[in-house]
Amino acid sequence: MKISNNYKKLCLVLGLSTVFSAGIVDAANYKSLKAAYDNIQVSYNGVIKTLDKEPFTVDGVTYVPLRAVSQIMGADVDWLSASKTVKITDTKTTDNSSQLTSLQQQLATANYNLAIAQREVETLKAELATYKNNGNNNASTGTNISTSALNKTLASIQETFGTENRIDWTFDLTQNSSGKLELEISYDSRNDESRFNRLSSSELRLFTQDICAAIRKNHSDIEIVGSITDSRSDWDKATFTYSKTNKISFSLMSDNYYDTARDLSRYYTSFSNIAYTTSTENGKFTLPIDGIELATGSRSLLFTVKVKLSTVDLQTKWKGIQTNDTVIEDDLYDMQIDIEKEYDGVDVEGQVVDTTTGNIIATIDTNGRFSYR
């Protein structure tokens, strides 16, 4: 290894220190040296440093105290008298471990922030695509989306999001008669349920929003409605709406709401003996209840009774319901009272939804006023 002349000159300082600090100097072995002090300064990285011992020159060579220079550069200097050795230790190496740990923590934080930023970028890209895709032949807009186009989109989101959050998700995407896209996100195992319950509402909301944004890339100018469902019991754990302007409304059912809705569904299984009149007959019919959900509404608790007017016969009888018949009104009012007893002091409103179309077909407000839609 080459040693620079400047380094050699610095090392001579130790020898000179020994000469000047010795009690007796043998004039026969050492020649007389003349040291010149001329207010010599030392600059390190552009900063003037103050030294305990002033530098000097001898025969045109500048000498600087080795210990002082080493300490300025972050090193320790020791004199080992037994071996007549100058020991220089770079103290910076002792800090490597803690510096590495700090850098790793900074990197982890940066990676987390990057992941959040990437999600936001994807959402913004989806919003931009909404406006661009109106003239894009590869994307559908509005109603009458073909089955093949829906299946292509479904395969894409299944591949992208099928194992998100270590849950095996299944997706179903259809278009209802009102033109909306219906998205069902479901899981079907106890392990998946355990992992689902550990996710926060904000995490599930972001997950759902990402899926809807991916769908919007292929199908612009259409509203997306749906639910997250435990398919083992066919219970909706969350509901959402993704507007045409890419705004999501997300509602997660709490455990208490879930238990209350389950109990209501076990007790209220149908609307029975509903009177109706058509052009050909008068009579009564029974409309099965597929399930009841309970979630937080905008200003109150909202319970939703799900039915299916899936046949022409049921649709005809529903249209012919006698408005003076109170079967549905009375049942909804009883459900409302049951929920208010469970959640004392909370306003409760309800609705009947036809799941074949997604339309609300009857409501009861917080004051118990009933109406058909």
C-alpha positions as CSV (number, residue, x, y, z in Angstrom):
1,M,0.0,0.0,0.0
2,K,1.4,3.4,-0.9
3,I,1.7,6.0,1.8
4,S,1.5,9.7,0.8
5,N,4.2,12.2,1.6
6,N,1.7,14.2,3.7
7,Y,0.9,11.1,5.8
8,K,4.6,10.5,6.4
9,K,5.0,14.1,7.5
10,L,2.2,13.8,9.9
11,C,3.7,10.6,11.4
12,L,6.9,12.5,12.1
13,V,5.1,14.6,14.6
14,L,5.2,11.7,17.2
15,G,8.9,11.5,16.8
16,L,9.3,15.2,17.3
17,S,7.0,15.1,20.3
18,T,9.3,12.5,21.9
19,V,12.3,14.6,21.1
20,F,10.9,17.8,22.7
21,S,9.4,16.0,25.7
22,A,12.5,14.0,26.7
23,G,14.3,15.3,29.8
24,I,17.9,15.0,28.3
25,V,18.9,15.2,24.6
26,D,22.2,13.8,23.6
27,A,23.7,16.5,21.3
28,A,26.0,13.9,19.8
29,N,23.1,11.9,18.4
30,Y,20.6,14.6,17.4
31,K,21.1,17.7,15.4
32,S,19.6,21.0,16.4
33,L,16.3,21.8,14.7
34,K,14.7,25.2,14.5
35,A,10.9,25.2,14.7
36,A,8.9,28.1,13.3
37,Y,5.5,29.0,14.6
38,D,3.5,31.1,12.2
39,N,-0.1,30.8,13.3
40,I,-0.7,27.8,11.1
41,Q,-4.4,26.8,10.9
42,V,-6.0,23.4,10.1
43,S,-9.2,23.2,8.0
44,Y,-11.2,20.0,7.8
45,N,-14.0,19.8,5.2
46,G,-14.0,23.6,5.0
47,V,-14.1,24.2,8.7
48,I,-11.2,25.7,10.7
49,K,-10.4,23.5,13.7
50,T,-8.9,24.6,17.0
51,L,-5.9,22.4,18.2
52,D,-4.5,21.9,21.6
53,K,-0.9,22.1,20.2
54,E,0.0,24.6,17.6
55,P,1.4,23.3,14.3
56,F,4.9,24.5,13.3
57,T,7.4,24.2,10.4
58,V,10.9,22.7,10.4
59,D,13.1,23.1,7.3
60,G,10.1,24.0,5.2
61,V,8.0,21.0,6.4
62,T,4.8,21.6,8.3
63,Y,4.1,19.4,11.3
64,V,0.7,18.9,12.9
65,P,-0.1,16.9,16.1
66,L,-1.1,13.4,15.1
67,R,-3.5,12.9,18.0
68,A,-5.4,16.1,17.2
69,V,-5.7,15.4,13.5
70,S,-6.8,11.8,14.1
71,Q,-9.5,12.9,16.5
72,I,-10.7,15.5,14.0
73,M,-11.1,12.7,11.5
74,G,-13.0,10.5,14.0
75,A,-10.2,8.3,15.2
76,D,-8.6,7.6,18.6
77,V,-4.8,7.6,19.1
78,D,-2.9,5.7,21.8
79,W,0.9,5.4,22.5
80,L,1.9,1.8,23.4
81,S,5.2,2.4,25.2
82,A,6.1,-1.3,25.6
83,S,6.2,-1.8,21.8
84,K,6.8,1.8,20.9
85,T,3.7,1.7,18.7
86,V,1.2,4.4,17.8
87,K,-2.2,2.8,17.8
88,I,-4.9,4.5,15.6
89,T,-8.5,3.3,15.9
90,D,-11.2,4.4,13.5
91,T,-14.2,4.9,15.8
92,K,-16.6,5.2,12.9
93,T,-16.5,1.4,12.4
94,T,-18.0,0.8,15.9
95,D,-21.1,2.7,14.8
96,N,-21.8,0.7,11.7
97,S,-24.3,-1.7,13.3
98,S,-26.5,1.0,14.8
99,Q,-26.3,3.0,11.5
100,L,-27.3,-0.1,9.6
101,T,-30.3,-0.7,11.8
102,S,-31.3,2.9,11.4
103,L,-31.0,2.8,7.7
104,Q,-33.1,-0.4,7.6
105,Q,-35.8,1.2,9.6
106,Q,-35.8,4.2,7.2
107,L,-36.0,1.9,4.2
108,A,-38.9,0.0,5.7
109,T,-40.8,3.3,6.3
110,A,-40.0,4.5,2.8
111,N,-41.3,1.2,1.3
112,Y,-44.5,1.5,3.2
113,N,-45.0,5.1,2.1
114,L,-44.3,4.0,-1.5
115,A,-46.9,1.2,-1.3
116,I,-49.5,3.8,-0.2
117,A,-48.5,6.2,-2.9
118,Q,-48.7,3.4,-5.6
119,R,-52.3,2.6,-4.5
120,E,-53.2,6.3,-4.7
121,V,-51.7,6.4,-8.2
122,E,-53.7,3.4,-9.3
123,T,-56.9,5.0,-8.1
124,L,-56.0,8.3,-9.9
125,K,-55.3,6.3,-13.1
126,A,-58.7,4.6,-12.8
127,E,-60.4,8.0,-12.4
128,L,-58.5,9.3,-15.5
129,A,-59.5,6.2,-17.4
130,T,-63.2,7.0,-16.7
131,Y,-63.0,10.0,-19.0
132,K,-60.7,8.5,-21.6
133,N,-62.5,5.3,-22.0
134,N,-65.6,7.0,-23.3
135,G,-63.9,6.9,-26.7
136,N,-62.1,3.6,-26.2
137,N,-63.4,0.6,-28.1
138,N,-61.8,-1.8,-25.6
139,A,-64.0,-0.5,-22.7
140,S,-67.8,-0.7,-22.4
141,T,-69.9,2.2,-21.2
142,G,-73.4,2.4,-19.7
143,T,-75.8,-0.5,-20.0
144,N,-76.1,-3.7,-22.1
145,I,-72.6,-5.0,-21.3
146,S,-72.0,-8.4,-23.0
147,T,-71.5,-11.6,-21.0
148,S,-68.1,-12.1,-22.6
149,A,-67.0,-8.7,-21.5
150,L,-68.1,-9.3,-18.0
151,N,-66.4,-12.7,-17.9
152,K,-63.2,-11.1,-19.1
153,T,-63.3,-8.5,-16.4
154,L,-64.2,-11.2,-13.8
155,A,-61.2,-13.3,-14.8
156,S,-58.9,-10.3,-14.5
157,I,-60.0,-9.3,-10.9
158,Q,-59.9,-13.0,-9.8
159,E,-56.3,-13.2,-11.0
160,T,-55.3,-9.9,-9.4
161,F,-57.2,-10.0,-6.1
162,G,-57.9,-13.7,-5.6
163,T,-55.6,-14.2,-2.7
164,E,-55.4,-10.7,-1.2
165,N,-54.8,-10.5,2.6
166,R,-54.1,-14.3,2.6
167,I,-57.8,-14.9,2.0
168,D,-59.1,-17.0,-0.9
169,W,-61.6,-14.7,-2.5
170,T,-64.3,-15.6,-5.0
171,F,-65.9,-13.0,-7.2
172,D,-69.2,-12.8,-9.1
173,L,-70.0,-9.9,-11.5
174,T,-73.4,-9.4,-13.1
175,Q,-75.5,-6.6,-14.5
176,N,-79.0,-6.2,-13.1
177,S,-82.1,-5.0,-14.9
178,S,-81.5,-1.4,-13.8
179,G,-78.2,-1.3,-15.5
180,K,-76.0,-1.4,-12.4
181,L,-73.1,-3.8,-12.0
182,E,-73.5,-6.1,-9.0
183,L,-70.3,-7.4,-7.5
184,E,-70.2,-10.1,-4.8
185,I,-66.9,-10.7,-3.0
186,S,-67.0,-13.8,-0.9
187,Y,-65.0,-16.3,1.1
188,D,-66.0,-19.8,2.3
189,S,-63.8,-21.2,5.0
190,R,-63.3,-20.8,8.7
191,N,-59.6,-19.8,8.2
192,D,-60.7,-17.1,5.8
193,E,-63.3,-15.8,8.3
194,S,-60.6,-15.6,11.0
195,R,-58.4,-13.6,8.7
196,F,-61.3,-11.4,7.6
197,N,-62.2,-10.6,11.2
198,R,-58.7,-9.3,11.7
199,L,-59.0,-6.7,8.9
200,S,-60.0,-3.2,9.8
201,S,-62.9,-1.3,8.1
202,S,-60.4,1.0,6.4
203,E,-58.4,-2.0,5.0
204,L,-61.6,-3.6,3.7
205,R,-62.8,-0.4,2.2
206,L,-59.5,0.2,0.4
207,F,-59.5,-3.4,-0.9
208,T,-63.0,-3.0,-2.2
209,Q,-62.2,0.3,-3.8
210,D,-59.2,-1.2,-5.6
211,I,-61.4,-3.9,-7.1
212,C,-64.0,-1.4,-8.2
213,A,-61.3,0.8,-9.8
214,A,-60.0,-2.2,-11.7
215,I,-63.6,-2.9,-13.0
216,R,-64.0,0.7,-13.9
217,K,-61.1,0.5,-16.3
218,N,-63.2,-1.8,-18.5
219,H,-66.7,-0.5,-17.7
220,S,-67.0,3.2,-17.4
221,D,-70.1,5.3,-16.7
222,I,-71.9,2.7,-14.7
223,E,-72.6,2.3,-11.0
224,I,-71.2,-0.7,-9.1
225,V,-73.0,-2.1,-6.1
226,G,-72.2,-5.1,-4.0
227,S,-71.3,-6.9,-0.8
228,I,-68.6,-8.9,0.9
229,T,-70.2,-12.2,1.9
230,D,-69.5,-15.3,4.0
231,S,-70.8,-17.8,1.5
232,R,-71.0,-20.6,4.1
233,S,-74.0,-18.9,5.8
234,D,-74.8,-16.5,2.9
235,W,-74.5,-13.5,5.3
236,D,-73.3,-10.2,4.0
237,K,-70.5,-8.8,6.2
238,A,-70.2,-5.5,4.4
239,T,-72.0,-3.6,1.6
240,F,-70.7,-0.9,-0.8
241,T,-71.6,1.4,-3.7
242,Y,-69.0,2.7,-6.2
243,S,-70.5,5.8,-8.0
244,K,-69.9,6.8,-11.6
245,T,-67.6,9.5,-10.3
246,N,-65.4,6.8,-8.5
247,K,-66.6,7.6,-5.0
248,I,-67.1,4.6,-2.7
249,S,-69.6,4.3,0.1
250,F,-68.7,1.4,2.4
251,S,-70.5,0.0,5.4
252,L,-69.1,-2.9,7.6
253,M,-71.6,-4.7,9.7
254,S,-70.4,-5.0,13.3
255,D,-70.6,-8.3,15.2
256,N,-73.6,-7.0,17.2
257,Y,-75.4,-6.0,14.1
258,Y,-74.6,-9.3,12.5
259,D,-76.0,-11.3,15.5
260,T,-79.2,-9.1,15.6
261,A,-79.8,-9.5,11.9
262,R,-79.3,-13.3,12.2
263,D,-81.8,-13.5,15.0
264,L,-84.4,-11.5,13.0
265,S,-83.9,-13.7,10.0
266,R,-84.6,-16.8,12.0
267,Y,-87.9,-15.4,13.4
268,Y,-89.1,-13.5,10.3
269,T,-89.0,-16.0,7.4
270,S,-91.7,-14.6,5.1
271,F,-94.4,-12.1,4.5
272,S,-97.5,-14.3,4.7
273,N,-101.1,-13.9,3.5
274,I,-100.5,-10.7,1.5
275,A,-103.7,-9.6,-0.2
276,Y,-103.6,-8.8,-3.9
277,T,-105.9,-8.0,-6.8
278,T,-105.2,-8.5,-10.5
279,S,-107.4,-8.3,-13.6
280,T,-108.2,-12.0,-13.4
281,E,-108.2,-12.8,-9.7
282,N,-108.2,-11.8,-6.0
283,G,-106.3,-13.7,-3.4
284,K,-103.4,-13.9,-1.0
285,F,-99.8,-15.0,-1.4
286,T,-96.7,-15.6,0.6
287,L,-93.4,-13.9,-0.2
288,P,-90.3,-15.7,1.3
289,I,-87.7,-13.5,3.0
290,D,-84.1,-14.5,1.9
291,G,-82.4,-12.6,4.7
292,I,-82.2,-9.5,6.9
293,E,-79.2,-7.2,7.2
294,L,-78.5,-4.5,9.7
295,A,-76.0,-1.7,9.2
296,T,-75.3,1.9,10.1
297,G,-77.2,4.3,7.9
298,S,-76.5,8.0,7.3
299,R,-78.3,9.1,10.4
300,S,-79.7,5.8,12.0
301,L,-79.6,2.1,11.9
302,L,-80.9,0.7,8.7
303,F,-82.3,-2.8,8.4
304,T,-82.8,-4.4,4.9
305,V,-85.2,-7.2,4.2
306,K,-84.2,-9.2,1.1
307,V,-86.8,-10.8,-1.2
308,K,-86.8,-12.1,-4.7
309,L,-89.6,-11.2,-7.2
310,S,-87.9,-13.7,-9.5
311,T,-91.0,-15.0,-11.4
312,V,-93.7,-13.4,-13.5
313,D,-96.3,-14.7,-11.0
314,L,-94.7,-13.0,-8.0
315,Q,-94.1,-9.8,-10.0
316,T,-97.8,-9.7,-11.0
317,K,-99.0,-10.3,-7.5
318,W,-96.7,-7.7,-6.0
319,K,-98.0,-5.1,-8.5
320,G,-101.6,-6.1,-7.4
321,I,-101.0,-5.7,-3.6
322,Q,-104.0,-4.1,-2.0
323,T,-102.7,-0.9,-0.4
324,N,-105.1,-1.3,2.5
325,D,-103.4,-4.6,3.4
326,T,-101.1,-4.2,6.4
327,V,-99.2,-7.5,6.5
328,I,-95.9,-6.1,5.2
329,E,-96.3,-2.9,7.1
330,D,-97.0,-4.7,10.4
331,D,-94.1,-7.1,10.0
332,L,-91.6,-4.2,9.2
333,Y,-92.9,-2.3,12.2
334,D,-92.4,-5.3,14.5
335,M,-88.8,-5.7,13.2
336,Q,-88.2,-2.0,13.8
337,I,-89.5,-2.3,17.5
338,D,-87.3,-5.4,18.0
339,I,-84.2,-3.6,16.9
340,E,-85.0,-0.5,18.9
341,K,-85.3,-2.6,22.0
342,E,-81.9,-4.1,21.3
343,Y,-80.3,-0.6,20.7
344,D,-82.1,1.6,23.2
345,G,-82.3,5.3,22.1
346,V,-81.2,4.6,18.5
347,D,-83.4,5.6,15.5
348,V,-84.2,2.7,13.2
349,E,-85.4,2.7,9.6
350,G,-86.0,-0.2,7.2
351,Q,-86.4,-1.2,3.6
352,V,-87.5,-4.2,1.5
353,V,-85.2,-4.8,-1.5
354,D,-85.9,-7.0,-4.5
355,T,-82.5,-8.7,-5.0
356,T,-83.4,-9.7,-8.6
357,T,-83.2,-6.0,-9.6
358,G,-81.6,-4.3,-6.7
359,N,-84.6,-2.0,-6.3
360,I,-86.1,-0.8,-3.0
361,I,-89.7,-1.8,-3.2
362,A,-91.0,-0.7,0.3
363,T,-89.7,1.4,3.2
364,I,-90.5,2.3,6.8
365,D,-89.0,5.5,8.3
366,T,-87.7,6.2,11.8
367,N,-91.2,7.4,12.8
368,G,-92.8,4.1,11.6
369,R,-94.4,5.5,8.4
370,F,-94.7,2.8,5.8
371,S,-94.8,3.3,2.0
372,Y,-94.5,1.2,-1.2
373,R,-92.0,2.4,-3.9
